[in-house]
Amino acid sequence: MDANQPSAGWLEGREHVLPVRVYYEDTDFTGVVYHGNYARFFERGRSDFLRVAGISHAALLERPDPAAFTVVKLCIEYRRAARIDDALQVRTIYESVRGPRLFIRQRIMRGDELVASAEVEAACIDLAGRPRKPPSGLIDALKPLFPAAP
């Protein structure tokens, strides 16, 4: 890894791991992570998963048939409070793609302790905001990371 580049995390099997440090700006006045910031941590995990898989958001936008993503469903379950200076890991698994939709499971861990989990449904869209199938290069990059079909 280039010491001048920020880490995008790594893959452990099908699961992407992104280390996240809790900073003062992530917390409320009591030093506990503000609930809305968990969604930001999960977003970083999904984005860096794609980056590690070789998929660039900027490159998707520069294609002749530009594509982007929008979250259409986000369900977060909070289990423990994360606090200032905690070292967390955002763990992300892309479960499947059906049409324009991607189904993702995520967890935020502090060591072996589950802090929060999320079920995410994202949709691939064109620049007008209409749903579209993800570009084939994206599917090809993710396919080896999906669970094996039964």
CORRATA-V975105 format. One record per residue. RES is the residue in one letter. PHI is phi in whole degrees, -180 to 180 (none if undefined). OMEGA is omega in whole degrees, -180 to 180 (* if undefined). Layout:
res=RES phi=PHI omega=OMEGA
res=RES phi=PHI omega=OMEGA
This chain:
res=M phi=none omega=177
res=D phi=-74 omega=-177
res=A phi=-63 omega=180
res=N phi=-88 omega=-179
res=Q phi=-108 omega=176
res=P phi=-68 omega=-180
res=S phi=-74 omega=173
res=A phi=-99 omega=-180
res=G phi=85 omega=-176
res=W phi=-154 omega=176
res=L phi=-100 omega=169
res=E phi=-119 omega=-172
res=G phi=68 omega=179
res=R phi=-88 omega=-172
res=E phi=-98 omega=176
res=H phi=-90 omega=180
res=V phi=-121 omega=178
res=L phi=-123 omega=175
res=P phi=-70 omega=179
res=V phi=-135 omega=174
res=R phi=-98 omega=177
res=V phi=-84 omega=179
res=Y phi=-104 omega=179
res=Y phi=-53 omega=-178
res=E phi=-64 omega=-180
res=D phi=-84 omega=-170
res=T phi=-112 omega=171
res=D phi=-91 omega=-175
res=F phi=-67 omega=179
res=T phi=-94 omega=-179
res=G phi=87 omega=178
res=V phi=-97 omega=180
res=V phi=-61 omega=177
res=Y phi=-64 omega=-172
res=H phi=-55 omega=-179
res=G phi=-67 omega=-178
res=N phi=-74 omega=175
res=Y phi=-63 omega=178
res=A phi=-61 omega=177
res=R phi=-67 omega=177
res=F phi=-62 omega=179
res=F phi=-63 omega=178
res=E phi=-60 omega=178
res=R phi=-61 omega=179
res=G phi=-62 omega=179
res=R phi=-66 omega=-179
res=S phi=-65 omega=-179
res=D phi=-73 omega=172
res=F phi=-58 omega=180
res=L phi=-61 omega=-180
res=R phi=-59 omega=179
res=V phi=-65 omega=179
res=A phi=-78 omega=178
res=G phi=91 omega=-178
res=I phi=-110 omega=-179
res=S phi=-108 omega=176
res=H phi=-59 omega=-180
res=A phi=-63 omega=179
res=A phi=-65 omega=177
res=L phi=-63 omega=179
res=L phi=-74 omega=-178
res=E phi=-89 omega=180
res=R phi=-65 omega=173
res=P phi=-61 omega=176
res=D phi=-117 omega=-172
res=P phi=-53 omega=179
res=A phi=-138 omega=176
res=A phi=-148 omega=180
res=F phi=-126 omega=172
res=T phi=-137 omega=177
res=V phi=-82 omega=179
res=V phi=-107 omega=177
res=K phi=-153 omega=178
res=L phi=-141 omega=179
res=C phi=-119 omega=-178
res=I phi=-109 omega=173
res=E phi=-114 omega=-179
res=Y phi=-93 omega=-178
res=R phi=-111 omega=-179
res=R phi=-140 omega=176
res=A phi=-83 omega=169
res=A phi=-93 omega=-173
res=R phi=-129 omega=180
res=I phi=-51 omega=180
res=D phi=75 omega=176
res=D phi=-61 omega=171
res=A phi=-99 omega=-177
res=L phi=-112 omega=170
res=Q phi=-128 omega=172
res=V phi=-94 omega=-177
res=R phi=-113 omega=-171
res=T phi=-128 omega=173
res=I phi=-129 omega=171
res=Y phi=-85 omega=-174
res=E phi=-81 omega=-176
res=S phi=-167 omega=173
res=V phi=-127 omega=174
res=R phi=-133 omega=-176
res=G phi=60 omega=-180
res=P phi=-83 omega=-172
res=R phi=-97 omega=174
res=L phi=-114 omega=-179
res=F phi=-111 omega=-170
res=I phi=-133 omega=173
res=R phi=-115 omega=-179
res=Q phi=-139 omega=175
res=R phi=-139 omega=169
res=I phi=-112 omega=-176
res=M phi=-116 omega=168
res=R phi=-120 omega=-172
res=G phi=63 omega=179
res=D phi=-92 omega=-174
res=E phi=-96 omega=177
res=L phi=-76 omega=179
res=V phi=-95 omega=-180
res=A phi=-158 omega=175
res=S phi=-134 omega=-179
res=A phi=-144 omega=168
res=E phi=-110 omega=-173
res=V phi=-126 omega=171
res=E phi=-121 omega=179
res=A phi=-116 omega=178
res=A phi=-122 omega=173
res=C phi=-82 omega=-178
res=I phi=-133 omega=171
res=D phi=-88 omega=-175
res=L phi=-71 omega=175
res=A phi=-89 omega=179
res=G phi=88 omega=179
res=R phi=-85 omega=177
res=P phi=-62 omega=176
res=R phi=-149 omega=176
res=K phi=-67 omega=177
res=P phi=-62 omega=178
res=P phi=-57 omega=-176
res=S phi=-59 omega=179
res=G phi=-60 omega=178
res=L phi=-67 omega=179
res=I phi=-63 omega=179
res=D phi=-60 omega=-179
res=A phi=-70 omega=-177
res=L phi=-87 omega=-173
res=K phi=-51 omega=180
res=P phi=-66 omega=-178
res=L phi=-98 omega=175
res=F phi=-78 omega=177
res=P phi=-63 omega=178
res=A phi=-65 omega=178
res=A phi=-68 omega=-179
res=P phi=-69 omega=*
